[in-house]
Amino acid sequence: MSRIKITENSFKLTGLVMVMFLMMTLLSGCSQNDTVTRSDFLLDTFVSITLYGESDDSLLDKPFEKIKELNVTLAQSDAASDLTLINENAGIQPVPVSEGTYKIIEKGIFYSTISGGYFDATAGPLIDLWGIHEPEIKEAPSPDLIAEAQKKIDYTKIVLNPSEQTVYLTDPGMELNLGSVSKGYIADAVMAVIKDEGIKHAIVNLGGNVLVMGGKADGKAFGVGVEDPNNPGNGYIGVVSLKDGSVVTSGDYQRYFTDAAGKRYHHILDPFTGYPSESGLTQVTVVTDQSIDGDGLTTTLFLLGLDKGLALVEKMDGVEAIFVTKDNQIIATKGLKDIFSFDEANYGSTYTYKLLE
C-alpha cells in the first residue's frame, strides 16, 4: 500500500516494510520449517503469499502465475486488456470479454446500484482527470474539467449481454474503472488456485487485501492488523482474528497529492461532487468471506459515510465493518465482538472505541 513518502523508491520501500511487518506478525507462533512464502512487486503493490504446513516452494508457482495472468487481462491501461477494449469502443460496439472481466463488471454494477451511484463503475473519466497515484505536489483540476468528466459517469449505461458475454458502454467518452474491485477478484482467484493444489492453510496479501484460509497449521486463527490511519505504516489500532475470510482496508491516506498551498486531495472520489469524498471518514475496514466484496465495500462505505454505511452493512449478510471518523472515533459492527480486539493500551488516548450492539 502507498504511504506518506514523496519519492517513488521510498514509496515502494515503505509498502514493502508494511507487508513484511504484517507477515512477521502473522507468522509468529508457527514453525518456519512448516511454511513457504514468496513476495513480489505486482499489481502496483507488494504481493505476498504464505502457505502453512508446506515445504515445497514450487507450490507458489501457479498462484503467482495466476496473478500475472489476471493482471494482463484486467489492466486498466494495457492496450490488449478487456477494459481498454471496452473503453475504446464506448458508443461504438459491444466487446466480448473474459469470464473474469464479466464477473467483475457485474460486481461493479452491483455496488454502483446498492450505493445509489456513490460507487460508480464508470467513474473512469473522473479518476483519470485527477490522476492520483503516488504522493506529489500539483494542482487540482479546474471546476470546468471536473464538470465535463462528471457528464460521462453513469453506471446505468453499461449494457451486458450474458449470452454473448459482451459489455457495451452506450456513450462515447465513457470509461470503466474497476480498480476498486479487481484486486479483490484476483485475491479470490489466487486462493482458488491454492485450494485446487490441496493446500489447507494459506494467506494471500495483495497490498492490503488480505485473504486467509484454514487458520494456522496449529489450528489457531490468523491475526490481521488494522492500520492506524493517523500514523500509517507505523502501527495497528487493533487486530482481526480470522481463520477463513477477507480483511480489506481503504483510507484517505493511501494515495493523495498536495497543492502548492498545502491542501491535500485523496484518491476516493465522489461522483456527485467530482471531488475527493468528504464523508467524515478517514478509514474503513471490511471483513467478508470474499475479497472482491471487501474491496467493493470499503470504497462504497467510505463514500456513503458512517450513518448510511452502517445502514447498508446491517442489510447485508456476512459483512462486518470498522469505521474510523475524522474526529477519531472507531465504530465496529456487532459481529466483530469476538474477532476484533482494539488496542486500548496504545490507542485509547487517541481514539474513542465503540462496539455496536
C-alpha positions, 0 to 999 in steps of 0.5 A, a space after each residue: 500500500 502507498 504511504 506518506 513518502 514523496 519519492 517513488 523508491 521510498 514509496 515502494 520501500 515503505 509498502 514493502 516494510 508494511 507487508 513484511 511487518 504484517 507477515 512477521 506478525 502473522 507468522 509468529 507462533 508457527 514453525 518456519 520449517 512448516 511454511 513457504 512464502 514468496 513476495 513480489 512487486 505486482 499489481 502496483 503493490 507488494 504481493 505476498 503469499 504464505 502457505 502453512 504446513 508446506 515445504 515445497 516452494 514450487 507450490 507458489 508457482 501457479 498462484 503467482 502465475 495466476 496473478 500475472 495472468 489476471 493482471 494482463 487481462 484486467 489492466 486498466 491501461 494495457 492496450 490488449 486488456 478487456 477494459 481498454 477494449 471496452 473503453 475504446 469502443 464506448 458508443 461504438 460496439 459491444 466487446 466480448 470479454 473474459 469470464 473474469 472481466 464479466 464477473 467483475 463488471 457485474 460486481 461493479 454494477 452491483 455496488 454502483 446500484 446498492 450505493 445509489 451511484 456513490 460507487 460508480 463503475 464508470 467513474 473512469 473519466 473522473 479518476 483519470 482527470 485527477 490522476 492520483 497515484 503516488 504522493 506529489 505536489 500539483 494542482 487540482 483540476 479546474 471546476 470546468 474539467 471536473 464538470 465535463 468528466 462528471 457528464 460521462 459517469 453513469 453506471 446505468 449505461 453499461 449494457 451486458 449481454 450474458 449470452 454473448 458475454 459482451 459489455 457495451 458502454 452506450 456513450 462515447 467518452 465513457 470509461 470503466 474503472 474497476 480498480 476498486 474491485 479487481 484486486 479483490 477478484 484476483 485475491 479470490 482467484 489466487 486462493 482458488 488456485 491454492 485450494 485446487 493444489 490441496 493446500 489447507 492453510 494459506 494467506 494471500 496479501 495483495 497490498 492490503 487485501 488480505 485473504 486467509 484460509 484454514 487458520 494456522 497449521 496449529 489450528 489457531 486463527 490468523 491475526 490481521 492488523 488494522 492500520 492506524 490511519 493517523 500514523 500509517 505504516 507505523 502501527 495497528 489500532 487493533 487486530 482481526 482474528 480470522 481463520 477463513 475470510 477477507 480483511 480489506 482496508 481503504 483510507 484517505 491516506 493511501 494515495 493523495 497529492 498536495 497543492 502548492 498551498 498545502 491542501 491535500 486531495 485523496 484518491 476516493 472520489 465522489 461522483 456527485 461532487 467530482 471531488 475527493 469524498 468528504 464523508 467524515 471518514 478517514 478509514 474503513 475496514 471490511 471483513 467478508 468471506 470474499 475479497 472482491 466484496 471487501 474491496 467493493 465495500 470499503 470504497 462504497 462505505 467510505 463514500 456513503 459515510 458512517 450513518 448510511 454505511 452502517 445502514 447498508 452493512 446491517 442489510 447485508 449478510 456476512 459483512 462486518 465493518 470498522 469505521 474510523 471518523 475524522 474526529 477519531 472515533 472507531 465504530 465496529 459492527 456487532 459481529 466483530 465482538 469476538 474477532 476484533 480486539 482494539 488496542 486500548 493500551 496504545 490507542 485509547 488516548 487517541 481514539 474513542 472505541 465503540 462496539 455496536 450492539 
